[in-house]
């Protein structure tokens, strides 16, 4: 499966659309530009929240927590 990402930058919010080869939107990812928490929210095609990716504070290297229903299910690191 091939996925495509298209970004829309606005002053206060970043928005990414993940689409398939037929230009159907599969996921929408939104983040706030002026947020201290560096948080991205992932929505499905029906605008239901699937997960949140949030940067962890106080880490020596960049680390991100993946949260589903406010429970950490994964950690991403460089």
C-alpha positions in Angstrom: 0.0 0.0 0.0 1.3 3.4 -0.9 0.4 6.4 1.3 0.8 10.1 0.5 1.1 13.0 3.0 -0.1 16.5 2.3 0.6 19.3 4.7 -1.4 22.5 5.3 0.4 25.1 7.4 -1.6 27.8 9.1 -0.4 30.3 11.7 -1.7 28.4 14.7 -2.1 24.8 13.6 -0.3 22.2 11.5 -2.4 19.7 9.6 -1.3 16.7 7.6 -3.5 14.5 5.5 -2.5 10.9 4.9 -4.1 9.7 1.7 -4.1 6.5 -0.4 -3.3 6.2 -4.1 -6.9 7.1 -5.0 -6.7 10.4 -3.0 -9.0 9.1 -0.2 -8.1 10.6 3.2 -7.2 7.8 5.6 -5.9 9.9 8.5 -5.6 13.5 9.6 -2.8 14.6 11.9 -3.1 17.9 13.7 -0.6 19.8 15.9 -0.6 23.2 17.5 2.3 25.5 16.5 2.5 27.4 19.8 2.0 24.5 22.1 4.7 23.8 24.7 3.8 20.1 24.8 4.7 19.3 21.2 1.6 17.2 20.7 0.1 15.6 17.5 -3.4 14.1 17.4 -4.2 11.4 14.8 -7.8 11.1 13.6 -9.4 8.6 11.3 -11.5 9.5 8.2 -14.6 10.0 10.4 -12.8 12.5 12.6 -12.5 10.0 15.6 -9.4 10.4 17.7 -7.1 7.4 17.3 -3.9 8.3 19.1 -1.8 11.2 20.4 1.9 11.5 19.9 3.5 13.7 22.6 7.1 14.7 23.1 8.5 13.6 26.4 10.1 16.3 28.6 13.5 15.9 30.3 14.9 13.4 27.8 18.5 13.5 26.6 17.5 12.5 23.1 14.1 13.2 21.5 11.5 10.8 22.8 7.8 10.6 22.1 5.0 8.8 23.8 2.2 7.3 21.7 -1.0 7.4 23.7 -4.3 5.6 23.0 -7.2 6.5 25.2 -4.7 8.4 27.5 -2.6 5.2 28.0 0.9 5.0 26.7 1.2 2.1 24.2 4.5 2.9 22.7 7.6 5.1 22.9 9.4 6.5 19.9 13.1 7.5 20.1 15.8 8.6 17.8 
